Amino acid sequence: MIEIRAICQPGDADRVAAALGTAFTTGPVRRFPTRDGDRVRLYITADHRPGPQSWPTPEQAYATAPSITSEIGWTARTVAHTPCGEDLDREYWLRKAALLDRIALADYFDEDDSDRPDIQTARHLAAVDAARHLMDVDDAAAICDPRVYVRQQYAHWAQHHR
C-alpha cells in the first residue's frame, strides 16, 4: 500500500486521479487546496493492481455441467416461469451464456460472426455483473474474450452451487 500526493491545477485533478486509477487500485481521492490557493493537492491511497487471473479451460469450467439438453430445458423453463417484464437474475444469464459457449465449442457457429448468440449473451452477463458492481467496469473493458469470462464465472458458480 502506498500513499500518492499529486499537486496540480484544479481543472486537471479528475484527469490525474483517473490516470492513477488506471495504473493502481486506488481508494477515494482526498482534495485540499495548496497554501497559495492556486492549485490542489490530491492524496490517494493506492496498491498495485493484481496480476493476471488464471482463466479455466472449457473442460475445467464445464467439468460438472449438466448436459446441453438439460440446460436448454432449464433456460426455457426459467423464461417460461418469469413474469413478463420482470428481469431475469444473474444465474439465468450465467447459465445461458455457458450453455451457448458450450454449443459454440461444439462448432455449431461460424467463428467469424461477432453477432453470435454466445458472444452477445457473454457480453450481456459481463454488463449485468458490472452494473451490479460484481465486477469493476475497468475489468469488464479489459476482458478481450467474453466467453473466457463466462467460463471463469461458471466454474466459480458451479463450485459453490452444486
Backbone as JSON, one array per atom type, in Angstrom:
{
  "sequence": "MIEIRAICQPGDADRVAAALGTAFTTGPVRRFPTRDGDRVRLYITADHRPGPQSWPTPEQAYATAPSITSEIGWTARTVAHTPCGEDLDREYWLRKAALLDRIALADYFDEDDSDRPDIQTARHLAAVDAARHLMDVDDAAAICDPRVYVRQQYAHWAQHHR",
  "N": [[0.86, -1.16, 0.0], [0.57, 2.19, -0.84], [0.92, 5.75, -0.47], [-0.05, 8.37, -2.42], [0.82, 11.61, -3.41], [-0.26, 14.28, -5.25], [0.19, 17.33, -6.91], [-1.62, 19.68, -8.6], [-3.27, 21.62, -11.23], [-6.57, 22.78, -10.55], [-8.43, 22.11, -12.6], [-7.27, 19.9, -13.74], [-7.41, 17.86, -11.93], [-9.31, 15.7, -11.88], [-8.53, 14.27, -14.16], [-5.9, 13.55, -13.5], [-6.36, 11.94, -11.25], [-7.87, 9.9, -12.47], [-5.95, 8.85, -14.22], [-4.09, 7.8, -12.41], [-5.72, 5.88, -11.33], [-5.83, 4.04, -13.39], [-3.36, 2.92, -13.35], [-3.01, 1.92, -10.8], [-4.71, 0.2, -8.08], [-6.94, 2.14, -6.54], [-7.94, 4.13, -3.7], [-10.41, 6.36, -2.26], [-10.17, 9.76, -3.44], [-8.62, 12.35, -1.83], [-8.96, 15.79, -1.54], [-7.28, 18.87, -1.25], [-6.72, 22.39, -0.92], [-3.76, 24.04, -2.14], [-1.18, 25.86, -0.34], [-0.91, 28.37, -1.54], [-3.33, 28.54, -2.78], [-3.82, 28.35, -5.49], [-3.59, 25.9, -6.71], [-4.41, 22.34, -6.37], [-4.02, 19.81, -3.89], [-3.78, 16.39, -4.17], [-4.47, 13.48, -2.44], [-3.98, 10.11, -2.48], [-4.65, 6.84, -1.65], [-3.07, 3.94, -2.64], [-2.59, 0.8, -4.33], [-0.78, -1.92, -5.81], [-2.01, -3.2, -8.88], [-3.75, -6.31, -9.1], [-2.18, -9.29, -10.37], [-2.44, -10.94, -13.63], [-5.35, -12.96, -14.05], [-5.92, -16.44, -13.6], [-7.34, -18.19, -16.09], [-9.9, -20.56, -16.5], [-9.87, -23.54, -18.51], [-12.2, -24.58, -21.09], [-12.86, -27.25, -20.56], [-12.25, -27.5, -17.83], [-13.95, -25.57, -16.72], [-16.52, -26.49, -17.37], [-16.69, -29.02, -16.34], [-18.42, -30.24, -14.46], [-20.86, -29.62, -15.44], [-24.35, -29.84, -16.29], [-25.96, -31.79, -18.9], [-26.1, -30.47, -22.27], [-28.67, -30.55, -23.34], [-30.21, -30.72, -21.0], [-29.65, -28.2, -19.87], [-30.69, -26.5, -21.81], [-33.39, -27.07, -21.45], [-33.66, -26.11, -18.78], [-33.15, -23.32, -19.1], [-35.26, -22.63, -20.8], [-37.51, -23.29, -19.2], [-37.1, -21.5, -17.1], [-37.4, -18.98, -18.31], [-40.04, -19.26, -19.14], [-41.38, -19.3, -16.71], [-40.96, -16.83, -15.64], [-42.37, -13.82, -14.77], [-43.81, -11.59, -17.17], [-41.95, -8.81, -18.15], [-40.41, -8.79, -15.86], [-37.09, -8.74, -14.61], [-34.59, -11.1, -15.46], [-32.56, -13.16, -13.35], [-29.04, -13.14, -12.32], [-28.04, -15.76, -12.31], [-29.52, -16.98, -14.33], [-28.54, -15.59, -16.64], [-25.84, -16.28, -16.52], [-25.89, -19.12, -16.73], [-27.17, -19.38, -19.21], [-25.31, -18.07, -20.89], [-23.11, -19.78, -20.52], [-24.19, -22.14, -21.54], [-24.57, -21.43, -24.26], [-21.93, -20.94, -24.92], [-20.87, -23.51, -24.66], [-22.27, -24.78, -26.71], [-21.21, -23.37, -28.86], [-18.58, -24.22, -28.67], [-18.88, -26.76, -29.57], [-18.8, -26.32, -32.19], [-20.95, -25.27, -33.67], [-21.37, -22.74, -34.54], [-20.33, -20.09, -36.76], [-17.06, -19.04, -36.56], [-16.25, -16.42, -37.18], [-18.37, -14.71, -36.87], [-19.44, -12.01, -35.22], [-21.86, -11.44, -34.1], [-22.84, -13.65, -32.91], [-24.92, -15.69, -30.82], [-23.71, -16.68, -28.46], [-21.57, -14.94, -27.94], [-22.91, -12.48, -27.69], [-24.58, -12.99, -25.45], [-22.65, -13.55, -23.52], [-21.4, -11.06, -23.36], [-23.56, -9.64, -22.37], [-23.86, -10.81, -19.82], [-21.43, -9.93, -18.62], [-21.96, -7.19, -18.62], [-24.2, -7.13, -16.91], [-22.96, -7.99, -14.54], [-21.12, -5.89, -14.17], [-22.89, -3.73, -13.85], [-24.11, -4.45, -11.48], [-22.07, -4.19, -9.77], [-20.46, -6.38, -9.37], [-18.28, -6.76, -10.71], [-15.53, -4.76, -11.57], [-15.87, -1.94, -13.66], [-13.67, -1.26, -15.22], [-12.36, -3.72, -15.3], [-14.2, -5.16, -16.8], [-13.95, -3.93, -19.28], [-11.4, -4.73, -19.88], [-11.51, -7.37, -20.52], [-10.9, -9.38, -23.11], [-12.0, -11.57, -24.46], [-15.18, -12.37, -24.11], [-16.29, -14.89, -23.69], [-14.4, -16.3, -22.28], [-14.55, -15.04, -19.84], [-17.12, -15.88, -19.08], [-16.62, -18.63, -18.73], [-14.87, -18.57, -16.53], [-16.55, -17.44, -14.55], [-18.64, -19.31, -14.52], [-17.31, -21.64, -13.68], [-16.61, -20.86, -11.09], [-19.19, -20.42, -10.03], [-20.32, -23.01, -10.3], [-18.74, -24.43, -8.54], [-19.6, -23.47, -6.1], [-22.35, -23.87, -6.02], [-23.28, -26.44, -6.24]],
  "CA": [[0.0, 0.0, 0.0], [1.34, 3.43, -0.91], [0.17, 6.99, -0.44], [0.42, 9.22, -3.5], [0.41, 13.01, -3.33], [-0.07, 14.98, -6.52], [-0.2, 18.74, -6.89], [-1.98, 20.01, -9.98], [-4.28, 22.64, -11.41], [-7.88, 22.22, -10.22], [-9.07, 21.54, -13.78], [-6.6, 18.65, -14.1], [-7.49, 16.92, -10.81], [-10.03, 14.47, -12.25], [-7.72, 13.53, -15.13], [-4.77, 12.97, -12.76], [-6.89, 10.84, -10.43], [-8.24, 8.8, -13.38], [-4.71, 8.23, -14.72], [-3.55, 6.98, -11.32], [-6.63, 4.75, -11.2], [-5.54, 3.02, -14.4], [-2.08, 2.29, -13.02], [-3.08, 1.32, -9.47], [-6.0, 0.08, -7.43], [-6.92, 3.32, -5.7], [-9.03, 4.44, -2.79], [-11.0, 7.67, -2.54], [-9.24, 10.87, -3.61], [-8.82, 13.45, -0.87], [-8.51, 17.04, -2.17], [-7.04, 20.03, -0.38], [-6.06, 23.47, -1.66], [-2.37, 24.31, -1.77], [-1.08, 27.07, 0.51], [-1.14, 29.58, -2.34], [-4.72, 28.52, -3.21], [-3.93, 28.29, -6.95], [-3.61, 24.5, -7.15], [-4.97, 21.42, -5.39], [-3.22, 18.63, -3.51], [-4.56, 15.16, -4.18], [-3.89, 12.38, -1.68], [-4.64, 8.89, -2.93], [-4.1, 5.57, -1.18], [-3.03, 3.07, -3.82], [-1.92, -0.5, -4.24], [-0.53, -2.48, -7.13], [-3.11, -3.99, -9.44], [-3.45, -7.74, -9.05], [-1.66, -9.88, -11.61], [-3.46, -11.55, -14.47], [-6.06, -14.09, -13.46], [-5.81, -17.72, -14.28], [-8.63, -18.48, -16.69], [-10.08, -22.01, -16.68], [-10.15, -24.05, -19.85], [-13.6, -25.01, -21.16], [-13.0, -28.55, -19.89], [-12.26, -27.26, -16.38], [-15.14, -24.79, -16.36], [-17.77, -27.23, -17.57], [-16.48, -30.42, -15.93], [-19.58, -30.78, -13.73], [-22.08, -29.04, -16.01], [-25.35, -30.78, -16.79], [-25.92, -31.94, -20.36], [-26.61, -29.32, -23.02], [-30.13, -30.71, -23.42], [-30.76, -30.35, -19.69], [-29.53, -26.75, -19.69], [-31.68, -25.88, -22.7], [-34.67, -27.2, -20.73], [-33.66, -25.22, -17.62], [-33.3, -21.93, -19.54], [-36.62, -22.47, -21.33], [-38.44, -23.28, -18.06], [-36.89, -20.27, -16.33], [-38.05, -17.89, -19.05], [-41.49, -19.5, -19.14], [-41.93, -19.04, -15.38], [-40.64, -15.48, -15.21], [-43.45, -12.91, -15.19], [-43.48, -10.66, -18.25], [-41.44, -7.52, -17.68], [-39.51, -8.96, -14.71], [-35.72, -9.04, -15.02], [-34.05, -12.42, -15.13], [-31.45, -12.99, -12.43], [-27.69, -13.4, -12.8], [-27.87, -17.2, -12.56], [-30.05, -17.25, -15.67], [-27.63, -15.09, -17.67], [-24.62, -17.08, -16.46], [-26.13, -20.46, -17.28], [-27.44, -19.25, -20.64], [-24.04, -17.77, -21.54], [-22.31, -21.0, -20.5], [-24.82, -23.06, -22.49], [-24.25, -21.01, -25.62], [-20.5, -21.16, -25.11], [-20.69, -24.96, -24.88], [-22.76, -25.08, -28.06], [-20.21, -22.82, -29.78], [-17.4, -25.1, -28.61], [-19.2, -27.93, -30.39], [-18.59, -25.87, -33.56], [-22.21, -25.04, -34.36], [-21.41, -21.37, -35.02], [-19.23, -19.6, -37.57], [-16.14, -18.34, -35.65], [-16.06, -15.01, -37.54], [-19.61, -13.97, -36.7], [-19.43, -11.34, -33.91], [-23.24, -11.35, -33.6], [-23.25, -14.97, -32.44], [-25.63, -15.59, -29.54], [-22.83, -16.93, -27.32], [-20.81, -13.72, -27.69], [-23.85, -11.47, -27.22], [-25.01, -13.34, -24.1], [-21.49, -13.38, -22.65], [-21.25, -9.61, -23.14], [-24.66, -9.22, -21.5], [-23.5, -11.23, -18.46], [-20.41, -9.0, -18.13], [-22.63, -5.91, -18.36], [-25.01, -7.33, -15.7], [-22.04, -8.02, -13.41], [-20.58, -4.54, -13.97], [-23.97, -2.89, -13.33], [-24.38, -4.85, -10.09], [-20.8, -4.0, -9.07], [-19.81, -7.67, -9.11], [-17.04, -6.65, -11.46], [-15.15, -3.39, -11.84], [-16.1, -1.58, -15.06], [-12.38, -1.35, -15.91], [-12.12, -5.14, -15.55], [-15.07, -5.58, -17.89], [-13.37, -3.44, -20.53], [-10.13, -5.41, -20.12], [-11.74, -8.74, -20.95], [-10.89, -9.42, -24.57], [-12.89, -12.63, -24.93], [-16.22, -12.51, -23.09], [-16.56, -16.3, -23.41], [-13.44, -16.7, -21.24], [-15.14, -14.54, -18.6], [-18.22, -16.79, -18.76], [-16.04, -19.87, -18.21], [-14.37, -18.31, -15.18], [-17.68, -17.24, -13.65], [-19.37, -20.57, -14.41], [-16.51, -22.55, -12.84], [-16.78, -20.38, -9.71], [-20.58, -20.68, -9.63], [-20.52, -24.46, -10.17], [-18.04, -24.87, -7.34], [-20.33, -23.03, -4.91], [-23.79, -24.11, -6.11], [-23.59, -27.86, -6.54]],
  "C": [[0.9, 1.23, 0.0], [0.39, 4.61, -0.85], [0.77, 7.9, -1.51], [-0.09, 10.64, -3.25], [0.72, 13.63, -4.67], [-0.55, 16.41, -6.34], [-0.44, 19.13, -8.34], [-2.97, 21.17, -10.01], [-5.65, 22.02, -11.11], [-8.57, 21.56, -11.41], [-8.47, 20.21, -14.22], [-6.79, 17.55, -13.06], [-8.19, 15.62, -11.19], [-9.21, 13.62, -13.21], [-6.53, 12.86, -14.45], [-5.25, 11.77, -11.93], [-7.27, 9.64, -11.3], [-7.0, 8.09, -13.89], [-4.08, 7.36, -13.64], [-4.41, 5.73, -11.12], [-6.41, 3.68, -12.25], [-4.24, 2.28, -14.08], [-2.12, 1.52, -11.7], [-4.52, 1.03, -9.1], [-6.02, 1.19, -6.39], [-8.14, 3.41, -4.8], [-9.6, 5.8, -3.15], [-9.91, 8.76, -2.63], [-9.61, 11.94, -2.59], [-8.19, 14.7, -1.47], [-8.38, 18.14, -1.14], [-6.41, 21.12, -1.22], [-4.6, 23.58, -1.23], [-2.33, 25.58, -0.94], [-1.36, 28.34, -0.27], [-2.57, 29.65, -2.88], [-4.91, 28.41, -4.72], [-4.06, 26.86, -7.47], [-4.27, 23.64, -6.07], [-3.96, 20.3, -5.12], [-4.18, 17.46, -3.5], [-3.8, 14.12, -3.37], [-4.7, 11.13, -2.02], [-3.92, 7.69, -2.35], [-4.19, 4.6, -2.35], [-2.32, 1.77, -3.5], [-1.71, -1.01, -5.65], [-1.76, -3.24, -7.59], [-2.75, -5.46, -9.33], [-2.96, -8.23, -10.4], [-2.77, -10.5, -12.42], [-4.07, -12.78, -13.82], [-5.8, -15.35, -14.28], [-7.2, -18.09, -14.79], [-8.77, -19.98, -16.88], [-10.28, -22.35, -18.16], [-11.63, -24.42, -19.9], [-13.82, -26.35, -20.44], [-13.07, -28.39, -18.38], [-13.56, -26.57, -15.96], [-16.41, -25.63, -16.38], [-17.68, -28.69, -17.15], [-17.72, -31.02, -15.26], [-20.91, -30.26, -14.28], [-23.06, -30.12, -16.43], [-25.26, -30.86, -18.32], [-26.48, -30.67, -21.02], [-28.13, -29.38, -23.11], [-30.8, -30.3, -22.11], [-30.72, -28.83, -19.48], [-30.48, -25.99, -20.62], [-33.05, -25.92, -22.03], [-34.76, -26.24, -19.56], [-33.87, -23.77, -18.05], [-34.71, -21.68, -20.07], [-37.64, -22.4, -20.2], [-38.31, -21.98, -17.26], [-37.57, -19.09, -17.01], [-39.57, -18.04, -18.99], [-42.12, -19.15, -17.8], [-41.57, -17.67, -14.82], [-41.74, -14.54, -15.7], [-42.96, -11.9, -16.24], [-43.05, -9.32, -17.66], [-40.5, -7.62, -16.49], [-38.12, -9.34, -15.22], [-35.34, -10.45, -14.59], [-32.82, -12.22, -14.26], [-30.11, -13.38, -13.06], [-27.48, -14.87, -13.13], [-28.38, -17.56, -13.95], [-29.06, -16.83, -16.73], [-26.33, -15.88, -17.69], [-24.83, -18.44, -17.11], [-26.44, -20.41, -18.77], [-26.15, -18.97, -21.41], [-23.15, -19.01, -21.62], [-22.88, -22.02, -21.49], [-24.45, -22.7, -23.92], [-22.77, -21.16, -25.92], [-20.23, -22.63, -25.4], [-21.17, -25.37, -26.26], [-21.74, -24.57, -29.09], [-18.96, -23.69, -29.81], [-17.62, -26.36, -29.44], [-19.19, -27.58, -31.88], [-19.89, -25.73, -34.35], [-22.28, -23.64, -34.97], [-20.2, -21.06, -35.87], [-18.34, -18.74, -36.67], [-16.05, -16.84, -35.94], [-17.28, -14.15, -37.3], [-19.66, -13.35, -35.31], [-20.83, -11.18, -33.33], [-23.76, -12.7, -33.11], [-23.94, -14.83, -31.09], [-24.73, -15.85, -28.34], [-22.04, -15.69, -26.95], [-21.73, -12.65, -27.1], [-24.29, -11.74, -25.78], [-23.86, -13.2, -23.11], [-21.26, -11.9, -22.36], [-22.35, -9.09, -22.21], [-24.38, -9.61, -20.05], [-22.47, -10.28, -17.87], [-21.03, -7.65, -17.8], [-23.5, -6.0, -17.1], [-24.1, -7.3, -14.47], [-21.46, -6.64, -13.12], [-21.64, -3.62, -13.36], [-24.28, -3.2, -11.87], [-23.12, -4.77, -9.23], [-20.18, -5.31, -8.62], [-18.47, -7.71, -9.82], [-16.79, -5.17, -11.67], [-15.35, -3.12, -13.32], [-14.8, -1.65, -15.85], [-12.04, -2.8, -16.22], [-12.96, -5.63, -16.72], [-14.49, -5.15, -19.23], [-12.09, -4.18, -20.89], [-10.31, -6.83, -20.63], [-11.86, -8.76, -22.47], [-11.88, -10.44, -25.11], [-13.96, -12.85, -23.88], [-16.55, -13.97, -22.76], [-15.61, -16.81, -22.33], [-13.96, -16.23, -19.88], [-16.28, -15.46, -18.15], [-17.67, -18.07, -18.14], [-15.54, -19.69, -16.79], [-15.53, -18.21, -14.19], [-18.48, -18.52, -13.46], [-18.62, -21.55, -13.51], [-16.65, -22.15, -11.37], [-18.18, -20.69, -9.21], [-20.8, -22.16, -9.39], [-19.87, -24.99, -8.89], [-18.83, -24.55, -6.07], [-21.83, -23.33, -4.92], [-24.16, -25.55, -6.44], [-23.72, -28.64, -5.28]]
}
